[in-house]
Amino acid sequence: MKHLKGGAVLLLMLFGALAAPGLAQSQGESQQPAASDAMAIIKRMAEFLAAAPALSVTVRAGYDVVQESGQKVEFGDLVTYTLKRPDRFRVDGQKSSGEKGFILFDGKEITAMGAGAKVYAATSKPGTIQEAVPYMVSTLELEIPLALLFVGTTGPDMLEGVESAYYVETNFLMGLPCDHIAARTETVDFQLWISQGDRPLPQRIVLTYKDEPGEPQFWGQFMDWSFSPDVSDAVFSFTPPPGVDRIRFLAEVERELEASRAAPKASGKKGGKR
């Protein structure tokens, strides 16, 4: 289940690399919250999500694929995330083409399978969500849009590397008042809409990849937030259907092949004692 690669790096942009220049405020900067308030809003959102023992949310996402002609064509996904802390996580996705698949973590293994496939990939990974999700993205190369948003980073270094984030305005999405924040990293322009009130939840996100040809965008609209979802063990368990075989993740196999090629070969000479 492959997705736009840029969506997988959200954790770095939210919690380690936000940087933004001054933005023109149409209503005057004196009427807008300070940049420090914008960063505080992001931190409050992250801490609220990290404190939830269980949650589920559906994200309708779209992303540009720049063609050789330079024209941008948009594709999309509908992705539902379900988690139960500390060690249960599931992603169910459907591409705009109709292709479906899932990725799940049950505290012991990571499993991925496409609907109707005759194989599924699995690997041992005991631990927590905080350990498993980065492993999915960085080691197994599972490109899961926005998944790292739910890992739960709340330490004092959460905003390390953030130079500035700017409050744009109060914006209404489907009648819900939201804080609209804009920021900039070295390679990505970033916008985030966070609901106001006692539930500071992300409602919309837009990423613009400035250094990529055509400056493609990724956007995600968050829907159906729930903090009391069905999180029985059955949600996170997988029993392969008859005739479906287990295989290894391609990234693991390729890494082992690279390691074997790089390993020094034995000379074949035997040393003797004098």
JODA-V635938 format. One line per field, one symbol per residue. psi: psi as a letter, one per 30 degrees, with the letter a starting at -180 (. if undefined). A space follows every 10 residues. Layout:
psi=???
This chain:
psi=jklkefffge eeeegfgkkk lkkkjfgkff fklleeeeee eeeeeeeeef fkfllkkkkj lkkkjklfff kkkkllljkk kkljkfhkkk kklklfffkl llklkgfelk kkkkkglgll klkkikalef eeeeeeeeef hjjjkgeffg eijglfgegk fjelkkkelk kjjhgkklkj kklkaefkkk kkkkklagii kkfkkkkkje fkkfillklk jklhkkghlj hlffeglkjk lkgklkllke eeeeeeeeee efkkkkffkk klk.
